[in-house]
Amino acid sequence: MSEFEKLRVVTGYEFLKHIRRRRLYVILGLALIAELAVIIGVPVLMDGYPDSMLVMAALLTVGASLAAIGAIFFAGDAIAGEFESKTGFILFTNPVRRITLVTGKYLASCIAVTLLIIFSYVIISISLLAIYGDIPIETVKSFGLCLLFAGSVLSVTFFFSSVSKGAMGATVITLLFIMVISGIIESVLLFAGKPYWFLLSTGGDSIAAVYGGYELLLGGIMPQGVELPFEMETMDIGLTAIAMVVYLVVGFVLSIWISGRRQLA
């Protein structure tokens, strides 16, 4: 059997594991609830939907962003779990190379997360068509950025999974890194008017910012006549996308390199 065929088998097996697990359907349900909360809550709180279709589209990306963050829960135990539960003695000592196993796990996680993101954007598209009778072209860009963000989140999670002793530790560390550490630094740099495109949390914000930036979103939901008390640094979507590619490639390569040298105990 060629290495490519082994990769296909590993990917298929790992994807079936995701399908059987409850976490896939939990994240799917949370994404659906988030979208419904926006669709139902916005007209109630704002006396109708925003006049700008772009504002509503940006608000609806909450479900897609949640699906992308869900990548952490697919990948947290990908490598660390094999060492923690000692199943690595079976997997890592068979004729399949470790690089093939890790790559297969990564691809399976990518497929699972991609399905969640597609589900979210189907809801977004149907909602915009029903409310405004149109879908902005920026939705395609938002979809691409969401996939890129999910891939970078997966890679970073795989990296932490490769160095962590347990699956829970890898999951918690990744959540803290993206949502707390990176998020806090981004907020400080944003209010200080400094560049923040290199932070991973910025990649998540770009999913909505592609519709017109923070100014459009905040201006669309704030009462008329109320202006922003400060100017916000405009996000550079291009640099943010490049940063996400770096996180994706470096995180994935490091996870393969570390897991290949990690000893079973």
C-alpha positions in Angstrom: 0.0 0.0 0.0 1.4 3.4 -1.0 1.8 6.2 1.5 -1.0 8.2 -0.3 -3.4 5.2 0.2 -2.4 5.0 3.8 -3.1 8.7 4.2 -6.5 8.3 2.6 -7.4 5.4 5.0 -6.2 7.4 8.1 -8.1 10.5 7.0 -11.3 8.5 6.4 -11.0 6.6 9.7 -10.4 9.8 11.7 -13.3 11.6 9.9 -15.6 8.8 10.9 -14.5 9.2 14.5 -15.5 12.9 14.3 -18.9 11.9 12.8 -19.5 9.5 15.7 -18.5 11.9 18.4 -21.1 14.2 20.0 -18.9 17.3 19.8 -19.6 17.7 16.1 -23.3 17.9 16.6 -22.9 20.1 19.7 -20.9 22.7 17.7 -23.4 22.4 14.9 -26.2 23.1 17.3 -24.4 26.1 18.9 -23.7 27.6 15.4 -27.4 27.2 14.5 -28.5 28.8 17.8 -26.1 31.7 17.3 -27.5 32.4 13.8 -31.1 32.1 15.0 -30.3 34.5 17.9 -29.1 37.1 15.5 -32.0 36.6 13.0 -34.6 36.8 15.8 -32.9 39.1 18.2 -31.7 41.9 15.9 -35.2 43.1 14.7 -36.5 42.9 18.3 -33.7 44.9 19.8 -33.3 47.4 16.9 -36.9 47.8 15.8 -36.2 46.0 12.5 -33.3 44.8 10.5 -30.4 47.1 9.7 -30.8 49.2 6.5 -27.4 48.0 5.4 -27.3 44.4 4.2 -23.5 44.4 4.9 -24.1 45.1 8.6 -26.6 42.2 8.9 -24.2 40.0 7.0 -21.4 40.9 9.4 -23.6 40.2 12.4 -24.5 36.8 11.0 -20.9 35.7 10.8 -21.1 34.9 14.6 -22.2 31.4 13.8 -19.4 30.8 11.3 -16.8 32.2 13.7 -18.1 29.8 16.4 -17.8 26.9 13.9 -14.2 27.9 13.2 -13.3 28.2 16.9 -14.8 24.7 17.2 -11.8 23.4 15.4 -10.0 23.5 18.7 -12.3 20.8 20.1 -11.6 18.6 17.1 -7.9 18.9 17.3 -7.2 19.2 21.0 -6.8 15.4 21.5 -5.5 14.6 18.0 -1.9 14.0 19.2 -1.9 14.5 23.0 -4.8 12.1 23.3 -2.7 9.3 21.8 0.0 9.7 24.3 -2.3 10.3 27.2 -4.5 7.2 26.6 -1.4 5.1 25.5 -3.1 4.4 22.1 0.1 5.7 20.6 1.7 2.4 21.3 -0.6 0.9 18.7 -0.7 3.8 16.2 2.9 5.0 16.3 4.6 1.6 16.1 2.7 0.3 13.1 4.0 0.5 9.4 2.2 3.9 8.9 4.6 6.8 9.3 3.9 9.4 12.0 3.8 12.2 9.4 1.0 10.3 7.6 -0.9 9.8 10.8 -0.7 13.4 11.9 -1.5 14.6 8.4 -4.5 12.3 8.2 -5.8 13.5 11.5 -5.3 17.1 10.4 -7.2 16.6 7.1 -10.0 14.8 8.8 -10.4 17.7 11.2 -10.3 20.2 8.3 -13.1 18.3 6.6 -15.3 18.2 9.7 -14.8 22.0 10.4 -15.3 22.8 6.7 -18.7 21.1 6.9 -19.7 23.2 9.9 -18.6 26.4 8.2 -20.5 25.5 5.0 -23.6 24.9 7.1 -23.2 28.3 8.7 -22.8 30.1 5.4 -25.8 28.4 3.9 -27.9 29.8 6.8 -26.3 33.2 6.2 -27.0 33.2 2.5 -30.6 32.0 2.9 -31.2 34.6 5.7 -29.8 37.5 3.6 -31.9 36.4 0.6 -35.0 36.2 2.6 -34.5 39.6 4.3 -32.8 41.7 1.6 -33.3 39.6 -1.6 -29.6 39.6 -2.3 -26.3 38.2 -1.1 -23.2 40.6 -1.1 -20.1 39.5 -2.9 -18.2 40.0 0.3 -19.8 36.8 1.6 -17.5 34.8 -0.6 -14.5 36.6 0.8 -15.8 36.1 4.3 -16.2 32.4 3.6 -12.6 32.1 2.4 -11.2 33.9 5.4 -13.3 31.7 7.7 -11.8 28.6 6.2 -8.3 30.1 6.4 -8.9 31.0 10.1 -10.2 27.6 10.9 -7.1 26.0 9.2 -4.8 28.2 11.2 -6.7 27.5 14.5 -6.3 23.7 13.7 -2.6 24.1 13.1 -2.0 26.0 16.3 -4.1 23.4 18.2 -2.1 20.6 16.7 1.1 22.3 17.8 -0.1 22.6 21.4 -1.5 19.1 21.2 2.0 17.8 20.2 3.7 19.4 23.2 0.9 18.8 25.8 0.7 15.8 28.1 -3.1 15.7 27.9 -5.9 16.5 25.5 -7.6 18.8 27.9 -4.4 20.8 28.5 -4.0 21.3 24.7 -7.6 22.5 24.3 -7.4 24.9 27.2 -4.0 26.3 26.2 -5.2 27.0 22.7 -8.4 28.7 23.9 -6.4 30.9 26.2 -3.9 31.7 23.5 -6.4 32.7 20.9 -9.3 34.2 22.8 -7.6 35.6 25.9 -3.9 36.4 25.3 -4.2 37.3 21.6 -7.6 38.9 22.1 -6.3 41.2 24.9 -3.2 42.2 23.0 -5.4 42.9 19.9 -7.7 45.2 21.9 -4.8 47.2 23.4 -3.1 47.6 20.0 -6.5 48.5 18.4 -7.3 51.3 20.9 -3.6 52.5 20.7 -3.9 52.8 16.9 -1.0 50.3 16.4 -0.8 47.4 13.9 -2.4 44.2 15.1 -2.8 42.2 11.9 -0.2 39.6 13.1 -2.4 38.3 15.9 -4.4 35.1 15.4 -7.5 36.6 17.0 -7.5 39.3 14.3 -8.0 36.5 11.7 -11.3 35.7 13.4 -12.3 39.3 13.4 -11.5 39.6 9.6 -14.4 37.2 8.9 -16.8 40.0 9.7 -14.5 43.0 9.0 -14.4 42.1 5.3 -17.9 43.5 5.0 -16.7 47.0 5.8 -14.7 47.1 9.0 -15.5 47.9 12.6 -16.8 51.4 11.7 -19.5 50.1 9.4 -20.6 47.4 11.9 -20.7 49.7 14.9 -22.2 52.5 12.9 -25.0 50.2 11.8 -26.0 49.0 15.2 -25.6 52.3 17.2 -28.5 54.8 17.5 -28.6 57.5 14.8 -26.7 60.6 15.7 -24.3 58.8 18.0 -20.7 58.8 16.8 -17.8 56.6 17.8 -15.9 58.2 20.7 -12.6 57.2 19.1 -11.1 56.3 15.8 -10.3 52.7 15.1 -7.4 51.4 13.1 -8.6 50.0 9.8 -7.9 46.3 9.5 -5.5 45.3 6.7 -7.3 42.1 5.4 -4.4 41.2 3.1 -1.8 41.2 5.9 -4.2 39.4 8.2 -4.6 36.6 5.6 -0.8 36.3 5.3 -0.5 36.1 9.0 -3.1 33.3 9.1 -1.2 31.4 6.4 2.0 31.6 8.5 0.1 30.3 11.6 -1.3 27.5 9.5 2.0 26.4 7.9 4.3 26.9 10.9 1.9 25.3 13.4 1.3 22.3 11.2 5.0 21.7 10.4 6.0 22.1 14.0 3.3 19.6 15.1 4.6 17.0 12.7 8.2 17.6 13.7 7.6 17.5 17.4 5.2 14.4 17.3 7.8 12.6 15.2 10.4 13.0 17.9 8.2 12.6 20.9 8.8 9.4 22.9 6.1 7.1 24.1 6.2 6.6 27.8 
